[in-house]
Amino acid sequence: MASIGVVSIHDLNNVGNRLQSAALSTALAGLGHTPVAIPNTPYRYGPGRDAPGPESIAATARRLAGERDWWGLVDKAGRAAVMRARVRALTRFTGENVRVDPRWVTAPGDGEELVDDYDAFVTGSDQVWNPTYRFGCPTDFLDFAPPGRRVAYAASFGVSELPARYVPHYREMLSGLDHVSVREHSGAALVRDLVGREVPVVLDPTMLVPVAHWSRLADRAPRPSPSPFLATYLLWTGDRATQCAVHSLARSRRLRARQLLAPGLHRPGYYGAENFLRTLRDAEVVVTDSFHSTLFALLFGTPVRVLSRGPGQDDRIESLLGLFHVDPAEAFGSADDPPAAPLVADPEAALAPHRERSLAWLADAIDAAASGRARGNENGT
């Protein structure tokens, strides 16, 4: 079958990103292909559009900590230790679950040396088209790949509206993609507005593989201790008031509060993707503002309360809830009032038709893109 170069956000500090990368590789391999992740960072591509290089662990710790309170009493050295432990664990997980090309794409022209080694290229999933994080970097639109061999699978903008200065650039980049699917309905609307094209909304790669696959990975992590516990994963809403509400809820239910962002400080077994999965599976309740922690709580049948990030920031979670026929009003709310029961009775049954359609779209797009290379070889191009 085909060799596939996969471009996504290559973030060894982000567990959701690593899980979706592993899932997309698993799904492509299940279709009979050989997927290889292409590590990359955004690069400067035009006047006034600066993209930063990779951050150091310490710089990442400072950026994430900011003025938020979810680090609690963790001091500066402790924050850096958390980052180092997470990066080590996710680097190991990536090496065990994803084949990675040793060549990085960090500047214009870097991708050209990859073209002859792959039959087709896929960009996605995750927020590869988020202008805040990725700055519209051409790599995320596979600009280096020949026309006919470019596929976008479940790509996410992460926003419901593009800043005006990005519109001409995104219109040009999207016009060069041959096969496009997105992860959210707001993304489909953006593509329609930008290039007049109707594109399908497909599953995040993590939903392309069975729940049992994730549960087996979860079993590799240490048993969470102490139990029973309440789990939190708060990237943007973990202010002091929210933390107080979480701890009040935990006390009222006789649970221990367990923070996935800093689960054990210097205890390396409590970091990485396997621990993330096990904590969400084994918790009595989850409080989060994260897409992937909401997703896995739903898949594992764990009651979950979702905290809103604000206007225009909840589209991806609302699209996710729609797949399971969950009213957002049932999921979103305050940290001190989570649902007492799982929001979805049978997640696998709810996903089955969406999974079938998403895999069929991906299979057809890859076959067409790989055929594009074959046709080019026949024509001598």
BALOBA-1460 file (C-alpha; in Angstrom, 3 decimals):
// residues 381
<rec num="1" residu="m" x="0.000" y="0.000" z="0.000"/>
<rec num="2" residu="a" x="1.018" y="3.649" z="0.305"/>
<rec num="3" residu="s" x="3.668" y="5.355" z="2.399"/>
<rec num="4" residu="i" x="2.067" y="8.378" z="4.089"/>
<rec num="5" residu="g" x="3.842" y="11.433" z="5.475"/>
<rec num="6" residu="v" x="1.759" y="12.866" z="8.330"/>
<rec num="7" residu="v" x="2.064" y="16.529" z="9.307"/>
<rec num="8" residu="s" x="0.569" y="17.547" z="12.629"/>
<rec num="9" residu="i" x="1.576" y="19.641" z="15.609"/>
<rec num="10" residu="h" x="4.625" y="17.807" z="16.949"/>
<rec num="11" residu="d" x="4.305" y="18.815" z="20.599"/>
<rec num="12" residu="l" x="6.007" y="16.508" z="23.085"/>
<rec num="13" residu="n" x="4.526" y="18.513" z="25.947"/>
<rec num="14" residu="n" x="0.870" y="17.997" z="24.974"/>
<rec num="15" residu="v" x="-0.786" y="14.682" z="25.768"/>
<rec num="16" residu="g" x="-3.890" y="15.194" z="23.596"/>
<rec num="17" residu="n" x="-1.686" y="15.963" z="20.618"/>
<rec num="18" residu="r" x="0.365" y="12.799" z="21.179"/>
<rec num="19" residu="l" x="-2.753" y="10.647" z="21.511"/>
<rec num="20" residu="q" x="-4.292" y="11.925" z="18.286"/>
<rec num="21" residu="s" x="-0.989" y="11.465" z="16.470"/>
<rec num="22" residu="a" x="-0.756" y="7.854" z="17.645"/>
<rec num="23" residu="a" x="-4.410" y="7.256" z="16.752"/>
<rec num="24" residu="l" x="-4.033" y="8.598" z="13.216"/>
<rec num="25" residu="s" x="-1.005" y="6.349" z="12.704"/>
<rec num="26" residu="t" x="-2.992" y="3.382" z="14.014"/>
<rec num="27" residu="a" x="-5.932" y="4.170" z="11.729"/>
<rec num="28" residu="l" x="-3.746" y="4.580" z="8.637"/>
<rec num="29" residu="a" x="-1.906" y="1.352" z="9.411"/>
<rec num="30" residu="g" x="-5.269" y="-0.359" z="9.810"/>
<rec num="31" residu="l" x="-6.098" y="0.755" z="6.283"/>
<rec num="32" residu="g" x="-2.962" y="-1.006" z="5.077"/>
<rec num="33" residu="h" x="-0.667" y="2.017" z="4.742"/>
<rec num="34" residu="t" x="2.680" y="2.941" z="6.294"/>
<rec num="35" residu="p" x="2.326" y="6.242" z="8.161"/>
<rec num="36" residu="v" x="5.330" y="8.292" z="9.267"/>
<rec num="37" residu="a" x="5.028" y="11.488" z="11.318"/>
<rec num="38" residu="i" x="6.994" y="14.467" z="9.998"/>
<rec num="39" residu="p" x="8.232" y="16.598" z="12.911"/>
<rec num="40" residu="n" x="7.905" y="20.314" z="12.326"/>
<rec num="41" residu="t" x="7.671" y="23.766" z="13.846"/>
<rec num="42" residu="p" x="6.017" y="26.879" z="12.348"/>
<rec num="43" residu="y" x="8.359" y="29.135" z="10.414"/>
<rec num="44" residu="r" x="8.424" y="32.756" z="9.292"/>
<rec num="45" residu="y" x="6.707" y="32.871" z="5.919"/>
<rec num="46" residu="g" x="5.853" y="36.493" z="5.178"/>
<rec num="47" residu="p" x="6.133" y="40.106" z="6.329"/>
<rec num="48" residu="g" x="4.625" y="40.633" z="9.751"/>
<rec num="49" residu="r" x="3.820" y="36.950" z="10.222"/>
<rec num="50" residu="d" x="6.422" y="35.739" z="12.642"/>
<rec num="51" residu="a" x="6.359" y="32.192" z="13.911"/>
<rec num="52" residu="p" x="8.468" y="31.264" z="16.940"/>
<rec num="53" residu="g" x="10.860" y="28.360" z="17.111"/>
<rec num="54" residu="p" x="10.600" y="25.542" z="19.658"/>
<rec num="55" residu="e" x="10.319" y="26.640" z="23.275"/>
<rec num="56" residu="s" x="12.574" y="25.352" z="25.980"/>
<rec num="57" residu="i" x="10.943" y="23.392" z="28.781"/>
<rec num="58" residu="a" x="11.539" y="26.256" z="31.198"/>
<rec num="59" residu="a" x="10.030" y="28.786" z="28.767"/>
<rec num="60" residu="t" x="7.001" y="26.540" z="28.285"/>
<rec num="61" residu="a" x="6.576" y="26.302" z="32.043"/>
<rec num="62" residu="r" x="6.633" y="30.085" z="32.385"/>
<rec num="63" residu="r" x="4.171" y="30.538" z="29.529"/>
<rec num="64" residu="l" x="1.717" y="27.975" z="30.831"/>
<rec num="65" residu="a" x="1.932" y="29.049" z="34.445"/>
<rec num="66" residu="g" x="1.472" y="32.747" z="33.691"/>
<rec num="67" residu="e" x="-0.880" y="34.275" z="36.223"/>
<rec num="68" residu="r" x="-3.022" y="31.169" z="36.558"/>
<rec num="69" residu="d" x="-3.456" y="29.450" z="39.887"/>
<rec num="70" residu="w" x="-3.789" y="25.809" z="38.867"/>
<rec num="71" residu="w" x="-0.178" y="25.121" z="39.851"/>
<rec num="72" residu="g" x="-1.159" y="25.685" z="43.472"/>
<rec num="73" residu="l" x="1.880" y="25.572" z="45.707"/>
<rec num="74" residu="v" x="4.263" y="24.221" z="43.069"/>
<rec num="75" residu="d" x="7.354" y="26.403" z="43.006"/>
<rec num="76" residu="k" x="9.356" y="27.413" z="39.934"/>
<rec num="77" residu="a" x="11.676" y="24.415" z="40.147"/>
<rec num="78" residu="g" x="8.678" y="22.138" z="40.550"/>
<rec num="79" residu="r" x="7.035" y="23.538" z="37.417"/>
<rec num="80" residu="a" x="10.150" y="22.858" z="35.362"/>
<rec num="81" residu="a" x="10.322" y="19.342" z="36.814"/>
<rec num="82" residu="v" x="6.710" y="18.755" z="35.752"/>
<rec num="83" residu="m" x="7.529" y="19.814" z="32.208"/>
<rec num="84" residu="r" x="10.631" y="17.649" z="32.022"/>
<rec num="85" residu="a" x="8.760" y="14.615" z="33.322"/>
<rec num="86" residu="r" x="5.910" y="15.121" z="30.854"/>
<rec num="87" residu="v" x="8.241" y="15.591" z="27.884"/>
<rec num="88" residu="r" x="10.222" y="12.462" z="28.790"/>
<rec num="89" residu="a" x="7.053" y="10.387" z="29.145"/>
<rec num="90" residu="l" x="5.468" y="11.662" z="25.925"/>
<rec num="91" residu="t" x="8.718" y="11.239" z="23.997"/>
<rec num="92" residu="r" x="8.761" y="7.600" z="25.087"/>
<rec num="93" residu="f" x="5.081" y="7.152" z="24.193"/>
<rec num="94" residu="t" x="5.646" y="8.671" z="20.756"/>
<rec num="95" residu="g" x="8.596" y="6.405" z="20.088"/>
<rec num="96" residu="e" x="6.555" y="3.346" z="21.013"/>
<rec num="97" residu="n" x="3.443" y="4.238" z="19.026"/>
<rec num="98" residu="v" x="4.432" y="6.489" z="16.118"/>
<rec num="99" residu="r" x="7.100" y="6.087" z="13.468"/>
<rec num="100" residu="v" x="8.813" y="9.490" z="13.161"/>
<rec num="101" residu="d" x="10.903" y="10.757" z="10.258"/>
<rec num="102" residu="p" x="14.268" y="12.048" z="11.580"/>
<rec num="103" residu="r" x="14.080" y="15.100" z="9.286"/>
<rec num="104" residu="w" x="12.426" y="18.233" z="10.665"/>
<rec num="105" residu="v" x="10.536" y="20.808" z="8.626"/>
<rec num="106" residu="t" x="11.360" y="24.166" z="10.199"/>
<rec num="107" residu="a" x="11.940" y="26.468" z="7.218"/>
<rec num="108" residu="p" x="10.727" y="26.983" z="3.649"/>
<rec num="109" residu="g" x="12.107" y="24.281" z="1.388"/>
<rec num="110" residu="d" x="12.713" y="21.732" z="4.154"/>
<rec num="111" residu="g" x="9.784" y="19.616" z="3.018"/>
<rec num="112" residu="e" x="11.036" y="19.244" z="-0.525"/>
<rec num="113" residu="e" x="13.486" y="16.483" z="0.406"/>
<rec num="114" residu="l" x="10.556" y="14.400" z="1.695"/>
<rec num="115" residu="v" x="8.520" y="14.417" z="-1.494"/>
<rec num="116" residu="d" x="10.106" y="11.399" z="-3.169"/>
<rec num="117" residu="d" x="9.872" y="9.260" z="-0.019"/>
<rec num="118" residu="y" x="6.092" y="9.317" z="0.375"/>
<rec num="119" residu="d" x="3.167" y="8.476" z="-1.874"/>
<rec num="120" residu="a" x="0.804" y="10.952" z="-0.181"/>
<rec num="121" residu="f" x="0.769" y="13.469" z="2.648"/>
<rec num="122" residu="v" x="-1.826" y="14.072" z="5.360"/>
<rec num="123" residu="t" x="-2.182" y="17.143" z="7.549"/>
<rec num="124" residu="g" x="-4.205" y="16.990" z="10.750"/>
<rec num="125" residu="s" x="-5.796" y="16.498" z="13.113"/>
<rec num="126" residu="d" x="-5.555" y="18.830" z="16.101"/>
<rec num="127" residu="q" x="-5.460" y="22.604" z="15.696"/>
<rec num="128" residu="v" x="-3.067" y="22.659" z="12.746"/>
<rec num="129" residu="w" x="-4.859" y="25.659" z="11.255"/>
<rec num="130" residu="n" x="-5.177" y="27.699" z="14.455"/>
<rec num="131" residu="p" x="-3.749" y="31.150" z="13.594"/>
<rec num="132" residu="t" x="-2.874" y="31.804" z="17.234"/>
<rec num="133" residu="y" x="-0.686" y="28.709" z="17.581"/>
<rec num="134" residu="r" x="0.445" y="27.960" z="14.038"/>
<rec num="135" residu="f" x="0.240" y="31.361" z="12.332"/>
<rec num="136" residu="g" x="-1.011" y="29.850" z="9.055"/>
<rec num="137" residu="c" x="2.343" y="28.169" z="8.448"/>
<rec num="138" residu="p" x="2.371" y="26.732" z="4.889"/>
<rec num="139" residu="t" x="3.710" y="23.412" z="6.190"/>
<rec num="140" residu="d" x="0.328" y="22.791" z="7.827"/>
<rec num="141" residu="f" x="-1.284" y="23.099" z="4.393"/>
<rec num="142" residu="l" x="1.255" y="20.727" z="2.791"/>
<rec num="143" residu="d" x="2.510" y="23.439" z="0.442"/>
<rec num="144" residu="f" x="5.727" y="21.464" z="-0.131"/>
<rec num="145" residu="a" x="3.857" y="18.430" z="-1.518"/>
<rec num="146" residu="p" x="2.963" y="18.168" z="-5.215"/>
<rec num="147" residu="p" x="-0.669" y="18.917" z="-6.133"/>
<rec num="148" residu="g" x="-2.808" y="15.816" z="-6.129"/>
<rec num="149" residu="r" x="-1.046" y="14.267" z="-3.118"/>
<rec num="150" residu="r" x="-2.358" y="16.514" z="-0.324"/>
<rec num="151" residu="v" x="-4.989" y="15.356" z="2.188"/>
<rec num="152" residu="a" x="-6.348" y="17.243" z="5.225"/>
<rec num="153" residu="y" x="-7.956" y="14.920" z="7.753"/>
<rec num="154" residu="a" x="-10.022" y="16.359" z="10.637"/>
<rec num="155" residu="a" x="-8.059" y="19.604" z="10.573"/>
<rec num="156" residu="s" x="-9.125" y="22.151" z="13.167"/>
<rec num="157" residu="f" x="-8.962" y="25.945" z="13.073"/>
<rec num="158" residu="g" x="-9.527" y="26.175" z="16.822"/>
<rec num="159" residu="v" x="-11.468" y="29.410" z="16.214"/>
<rec num="160" residu="s" x="-14.832" y="30.198" z="14.688"/>
<rec num="161" residu="e" x="-13.575" y="33.327" z="12.884"/>
<rec num="162" residu="l" x="-10.215" y="34.136" z="11.303"/>
<rec num="163" residu="p" x="-8.459" y="37.455" z="11.936"/>
<rec num="164" residu="a" x="-8.862" y="39.545" z="8.779"/>
<rec num="165" residu="r" x="-5.135" y="39.651" z="8.018"/>
<rec num="166" residu="y" x="-5.078" y="35.861" z="7.634"/>
<rec num="167" residu="v" x="-8.005" y="35.569" z="5.232"/>
<rec num="168" residu="p" x="-6.138" y="36.021" z="1.892"/>
<rec num="169" residu="h" x="-3.376" y="33.637" z="2.985"/>
<rec num="170" residu="y" x="-5.757" y="30.938" z="4.208"/>
<rec num="171" residu="r" x="-7.806" y="31.252" z="1.029"/>
<rec num="172" residu="e" x="-4.681" y="30.635" z="-1.039"/>
<rec num="173" residu="m" x="-3.498" y="27.727" z="1.125"/>
<rec num="174" residu="l" x="-6.895" y="25.978" z="1.206"/>
<rec num="175" residu="s" x="-7.226" y="26.281" z="-2.550"/>
<rec num="176" residu="g" x="-4.114" y="24.145" z="-2.937"/>
<rec num="177" residu="l" x="-5.475" y="21.195" z="-0.952"/>
<rec num="178" residu="d" x="-6.949" y="18.328" z="-2.923"/>
<rec num="179" residu="h" x="-8.933" y="16.492" z="-0.247"/>
<rec num="180" residu="v" x="-10.223" y="18.363" z="2.807"/>
<rec num="181" residu="s" x="-12.116" y="17.291" z="5.900"/>
<rec num="182" residu="v" x="-12.402" y="19.135" z="9.214"/>
<rec num="183" residu="r" x="-13.075" y="18.273" z="12.834"/>
<rec num="184" residu="e" x="-15.729" y="20.875" z="13.694"/>
<rec num="185" residu="h" x="-18.801" y="22.329" z="12.032"/>
<rec num="186" residu="s" x="-17.334" y="25.805" z="12.553"/>
<rec num="187" residu="g" x="-14.323" y="24.672" z="10.505"/>
<rec num="188" residu="a" x="-16.576" y="23.508" z="7.674"/>
<rec num="189" residu="a" x="-18.245" y="26.928" z="7.716"/>
<rec num="190" residu="l" x="-14.869" y="28.674" z="7.533"/>
<rec num="191" residu="v" x="-13.777" y="26.586" z="4.541"/>
<rec num="192" residu="r" x="-17.100" y="27.304" z="2.814"/>
<rec num="193" residu="d" x="-16.746" y="31.037" z="3.431"/>
<rec num="194" residu="l" x="-13.103" y="31.136" z="2.347"/>
<rec num="195" residu="v" x="-13.132" y="29.004" z="-0.811"/>
<rec num="196" residu="g" x="-16.806" y="28.178" z="-1.452"/>
<rec num="197" residu="r" x="-16.251" y="24.493" z="-0.845"/>
<rec num="198" residu="e" x="-18.407" y="22.066" z="1.135"/>
<rec num="199" residu="v" x="-16.228" y="19.707" z="3.191"/>
<rec num="200" residu="p" x="-17.183" y="16.878" z="5.555"/>
<rec num="201" residu="v" x="-16.885" y="16.953" z="9.325"/>
<rec num="202" residu="v" x="-15.102" y="13.779" z="10.430"/>
<rec num="203" residu="l" x="-13.981" y="12.219" z="13.690"/>
<rec num="204" residu="d" x="-10.910" y="13.232" z="15.620"/>
<rec num="205" residu="p" x="-8.413" y="10.386" z="15.081"/>
<rec num="206" residu="t" x="-8.732" y="9.278" z="18.704"/>
<rec num="207" residu="m" x="-12.265" y="8.118" z="17.899"/>
<rec num="208" residu="l" x="-11.180" y="6.052" z="14.904"/>
<rec num="209" residu="v" x="-9.865" y="3.296" z="17.179"/>
<rec num="210" residu="p" x="-11.958" y="1.272" z="19.666"/>
<rec num="211" residu="v" x="-12.262" y="2.264" z="23.312"/>
<rec num="212" residu="a" x="-10.709" y="-1.090" z="24.239"/>
<rec num="213" residu="h" x="-7.468" y="0.057" z="22.582"/>
<rec num="214" residu="w" x="-7.267" y="3.063" z="24.899"/>
<rec num="215" residu="s" x="-8.207" y="1.014" z="27.939"/>
<rec num="216" residu="r" x="-5.332" y="-1.388" z="27.276"/>
<rec num="217" residu="l" x="-2.941" y="1.564" z="27.148"/>
<rec num="218" residu="a" x="-4.452" y="2.926" z="30.378"/>
<rec num="219" residu="d" x="-3.687" y="-0.369" z="32.135"/>
<rec num="220" residu="r" x="0.033" y="0.277" z="31.621"/>
<rec num="221" residu="a" x="-0.030" y="3.241" z="34.030"/>
<rec num="222" residu="p" x="0.274" y="2.859" z="37.816"/>
<rec num="223" residu="r" x="-2.980" y="2.538" z="39.702"/>
<rec num="224" residu="p" x="-3.970" y="6.069" z="40.769"/>
<rec num="225" residu="s" x="-3.504" y="6.588" z="44.475"/>
<rec num="226" residu="p" x="-5.222" y="7.501" z="46.668"/>
<rec num="227" residu="s" x="-8.674" y="6.451" z="45.515"/>
<rec num="228" residu="p" x="-11.482" y="7.273" z="45.034"/>
<rec num="229" residu="f" x="-10.654" y="10.567" z="43.361"/>
<rec num="230" residu="l" x="-11.876" y="13.473" z="41.268"/>
<rec num="231" residu="a" x="-9.728" y="14.375" z="38.236"/>
<rec num="232" residu="t" x="-9.154" y="17.826" z="36.807"/>
<rec num="233" residu="y" x="-7.502" y="18.955" z="33.578"/>
<rec num="234" residu="l" x="-7.876" y="22.726" z="33.387"/>
<rec num="235" residu="l" x="-5.816" y="24.476" z="30.743"/>
<rec num="236" residu="w" x="-7.512" y="27.886" z="30.753"/>
<rec num="237" residu="t" x="-10.115" y="28.015" z="33.500"/>
<rec num="238" residu="g" x="-8.137" y="26.857" z="36.523"/>
<rec num="239" residu="d" x="-8.258" y="30.094" z="38.493"/>
<rec num="240" residu="r" x="-8.354" y="30.140" z="42.268"/>
<rec num="241" residu="a" x="-12.151" y="30.287" z="42.446"/>
<rec num="242" residu="t" x="-12.435" y="27.189" z="40.241"/>
<rec num="243" residu="q" x="-9.832" y="25.339" z="42.280"/>
<rec num="244" residu="c" x="-11.722" y="26.157" z="45.476"/>
<rec num="245" residu="a" x="-14.946" y="24.882" z="43.904"/>
<rec num="246" residu="v" x="-13.223" y="21.654" z="42.838"/>
<rec num="247" residu="h" x="-11.823" y="20.990" z="46.294"/>
<rec num="248" residu="s" x="-15.164" y="21.783" z="47.894"/>
<rec num="249" residu="l" x="-16.834" y="19.299" z="45.570"/>
<rec num="250" residu="a" x="-14.205" y="16.669" z="46.335"/>
<rec num="251" residu="r" x="-14.709" y="17.082" z="50.085"/>
<rec num="252" residu="s" x="-18.483" y="16.863" z="49.768"/>
<rec num="253" residu="r" x="-18.139" y="13.547" z="47.917"/>
<rec num="254" residu="r" x="-15.254" y="12.273" z="50.043"/>
<rec num="255" residu="l" x="-12.888" y="12.226" z="47.084"/>
<rec num="256" residu="r" x="-9.303" y="13.319" z="46.617"/>
<rec num="257" residu="a" x="-8.687" y="15.937" z="43.930"/>
<rec num="258" residu="r" x="-6.118" y="14.782" z="41.359"/>
<rec num="259" residu="q" x="-4.627" y="17.323" z="38.919"/>
<rec num="260" residu="l" x="-3.584" y="15.842" z="35.601"/>
<rec num="261" residu="l" x="-1.431" y="18.852" z="34.806"/>
<rec num="262" residu="a" x="0.825" y="18.109" z="37.780"/>
<rec num="263" residu="p" x="-0.185" y="14.624" z="38.908"/>
<rec num="264" residu="g" x="2.777" y="13.603" z="40.997"/>
<rec num="265" residu="l" x="5.529" y="16.184" z="40.645"/>
<rec num="266" residu="h" x="8.655" y="14.018" z="40.707"/>
<rec num="267" residu="r" x="6.930" y="10.636" z="40.326"/>
<rec num="268" residu="p" x="7.571" y="9.754" z="36.657"/>
<rec num="269" residu="g" x="4.995" y="6.958" z="36.530"/>
<rec num="270" residu="y" x="2.257" y="9.557" z="36.876"/>
<rec num="271" residu="y" x="3.095" y="11.343" z="33.646"/>
<rec num="272" residu="g" x="2.453" y="10.665" z="30.022"/>
<rec num="273" residu="a" x="-0.387" y="9.441" z="27.882"/>
<rec num="274" residu="e" x="-1.054" y="6.178" z="29.716"/>
<rec num="275" residu="n" x="-1.564" y="7.961" z="33.024"/>
<rec num="276" residu="f" x="-3.792" y="10.548" z="31.345"/>
<rec num="277" residu="l" x="-6.010" y="7.745" z="30.051"/>
<rec num="278" residu="r" x="-6.063" y="5.770" z="33.290"/>
<rec num="279" residu="t" x="-6.875" y="8.803" z="35.408"/>
<rec num="280" residu="l" x="-9.810" y="9.769" z="33.191"/>
<rec num="281" residu="r" x="-11.045" y="6.178" z="33.116"/>
<rec num="282" residu="d" x="-10.772" y="5.482" z="36.844"/>
<rec num="283" residu="a" x="-11.971" y="8.840" z="38.207"/>
<rec num="284" residu="e" x="-15.334" y="9.177" z="39.881"/>
<rec num="285" residu="v" x="-15.843" y="12.467" z="38.072"/>
<rec num="286" residu="v" x="-13.820" y="14.727" z="35.728"/>
<rec num="287" residu="v" x="-13.796" y="18.548" z="35.636"/>
<rec num="288" residu="t" x="-12.111" y="19.972" z="32.542"/>
<rec num="289" residu="d" x="-12.021" y="22.583" z="29.783"/>
<rec num="290" residu="s" x="-10.052" y="20.363" z="27.392"/>
<rec num="291" residu="f" x="-11.273" y="18.690" z="24.195"/>
<rec num="292" residu="h" x="-9.406" y="15.419" z="24.610"/>
<rec num="293" residu="s" x="-10.058" y="15.003" z="28.329"/>
<rec num="294" residu="t" x="-13.774" y="15.571" z="27.649"/>
<rec num="295" residu="l" x="-13.588" y="13.045" z="24.813"/>
<rec num="296" residu="f" x="-11.924" y="10.310" z="26.855"/>
<rec num="297" residu="a" x="-14.218" y="10.861" z="29.822"/>
<rec num="298" residu="l" x="-17.137" y="10.307" z="27.459"/>
<rec num="299" residu="l" x="-15.512" y="7.224" z="25.918"/>
<rec num="300" residu="f" x="-14.754" y="5.685" z="29.315"/>
<rec num="301" residu="g" x="-18.181" y="6.473" z="30.735"/>
<rec num="302" residu="t" x="-16.883" y="8.841" z="33.429"/>
<rec num="303" residu="p" x="-19.196" y="11.669" z="34.534"/>
<rec num="304" residu="v" x="-17.696" y="14.919" z="33.259"/>
<rec num="305" residu="r" x="-18.296" y="18.608" z="33.813"/>
<rec num="306" residu="v" x="-16.983" y="20.908" z="31.072"/>
<rec num="307" residu="l" x="-16.031" y="24.480" z="31.911"/>
<rec num="308" residu="s" x="-16.485" y="27.061" z="29.166"/>
<rec num="309" residu="r" x="-13.445" y="28.897" z="27.842"/>
<rec num="310" residu="g" x="-15.563" y="31.755" z="26.572"/>
<rec num="311" residu="p" x="-17.138" y="32.972" z="23.317"/>
<rec num="312" residu="g" x="-15.839" y="31.212" z="20.211"/>
<rec num="313" residu="q" x="-13.680" y="28.798" z="22.204"/>
<rec num="314" residu="d" x="-16.109" y="25.935" z="22.843"/>
<rec num="315" residu="d" x="-16.987" y="24.968" z="19.248"/>
<rec num="316" residu="r" x="-14.805" y="21.870" z="19.166"/>
<rec num="317" residu="i" x="-16.301" y="20.484" z="22.367"/>
<rec num="318" residu="e" x="-19.833" y="21.314" z="21.241"/>
<rec num="319" residu="s" x="-19.190" y="19.449" z="17.963"/>
<rec num="320" residu="l" x="-17.875" y="16.523" z="19.998"/>
<rec num="321" residu="l" x="-20.970" y="16.454" z="22.195"/>
<rec num="322" residu="g" x="-23.157" y="16.493" z="19.096"/>
<rec num="323" residu="l" x="-21.618" y="13.206" z="17.935"/>
<rec num="324" residu="f" x="-22.965" y="11.580" z="21.095"/>
<rec num="325" residu="h" x="-26.294" y="13.439" z="20.982"/>
<rec num="326" residu="v" x="-25.481" y="15.233" z="24.228"/>
<rec num="327" residu="d" x="-27.068" y="18.624" z="24.835"/>
<rec num="328" residu="p" x="-24.244" y="21.081" z="25.670"/>
<rec num="329" residu="a" x="-26.357" y="22.311" z="28.596"/>
<rec num="330" residu="e" x="-25.903" y="18.877" z="30.174"/>
<rec num="331" residu="a" x="-22.121" y="18.987" z="29.897"/>
<rec num="332" residu="f" x="-21.191" y="22.640" z="30.431"/>
<rec num="333" residu="g" x="-21.666" y="24.210" z="33.838"/>
<rec num="334" residu="s" x="-19.908" y="25.091" z="37.072"/>
<rec num="335" residu="a" x="-17.121" y="23.105" z="38.689"/>
<rec num="336" residu="d" x="-19.090" y="22.461" z="41.874"/>
<rec num="337" residu="d" x="-22.086" y="20.857" z="40.133"/>
<rec num="338" residu="p" x="-21.013" y="17.975" z="37.853"/>
<rec num="339" residu="p" x="-23.422" y="15.327" z="36.543"/>
<rec num="340" residu="a" x="-23.829" y="12.283" z="38.753"/>
<rec num="341" residu="a" x="-23.908" y="9.796" z="35.855"/>
<rec num="342" residu="p" x="-22.102" y="9.363" z="32.516"/>
<rec num="343" residu="l" x="-23.422" y="11.586" z="29.744"/>
<rec num="344" residu="v" x="-23.371" y="8.735" z="27.193"/>
<rec num="345" residu="a" x="-24.785" y="5.269" z="27.859"/>
<rec num="346" residu="d" x="-23.029" y="3.421" z="25.009"/>
<rec num="347" residu="p" x="-20.208" y="5.483" z="23.441"/>
<rec num="348" residu="e" x="-19.118" y="2.786" z="20.978"/>
<rec num="349" residu="a" x="-22.616" y="2.384" z="19.576"/>
<rec num="350" residu="a" x="-22.970" y="6.156" z="19.201"/>
<rec num="351" residu="l" x="-19.649" y="6.414" z="17.355"/>
<rec num="352" residu="a" x="-19.998" y="3.401" z="15.073"/>
<rec num="353" residu="p" x="-21.689" y="5.090" z="12.078"/>
<rec num="354" residu="h" x="-19.440" y="8.171" z="12.321"/>
<rec num="355" residu="r" x="-16.337" y="5.970" z="12.512"/>
<rec num="356" residu="e" x="-17.382" y="4.022" z="9.443"/>
<rec num="357" residu="r" x="-17.965" y="7.202" z="7.419"/>
<rec num="358" residu="s" x="-14.745" y="8.855" z="8.609"/>
<rec num="359" residu="l" x="-12.581" y="5.833" z="7.832"/>
<rec num="360" residu="a" x="-14.219" y="5.477" z="4.421"/>
<rec num="361" residu="w" x="-13.496" y="9.141" z="3.621"/>
<rec num="362" residu="l" x="-9.884" y="8.784" z="4.775"/>
<rec num="363" residu="a" x="-9.382" y="5.581" z="2.770"/>
<rec num="364" residu="d" x="-10.780" y="7.138" z="-0.412"/>
<rec num="365" residu="a" x="-8.741" y="10.330" z="-0.001"/>
<rec num="366" residu="i" x="-5.492" y="8.432" z="0.569"/>
<rec num="367" residu="d" x="-6.135" y="6.150" z="-2.388"/>
<rec num="368" residu="a" x="-6.816" y="9.133" z="-4.645"/>
<rec num="369" residu="a" x="-3.713" y="10.992" z="-3.408"/>
<rec num="370" residu="a" x="-1.463" y="7.961" z="-3.817"/>
<rec num="371" residu="s" x="-2.877" y="7.429" z="-7.296"/>
<rec num="372" residu="g" x="-1.948" y="11.022" z="-8.033"/>
<rec num="373" residu="r" x="1.709" y="10.137" z="-7.509"/>
<rec num="374" residu="a" x="1.378" y="7.084" z="-9.738"/>
<rec num="375" residu="r" x="-0.147" y="9.184" z="-12.499"/>
<rec num="376" residu="g" x="2.647" y="11.727" z="-12.106"/>
<rec num="377" residu="n" x="5.275" y="8.998" z="-12.464"/>
<rec num="378" residu="e" x="3.594" y="7.708" z="-15.600"/>
<rec num="379" residu="n" x="3.634" y="11.210" z="-17.069"/>
<rec num="380" residu="g" x="7.231" y="11.784" z="-16.037"/>
<rec num="381" residu="t" x="6.403" y="14.589" z="-13.617"/>
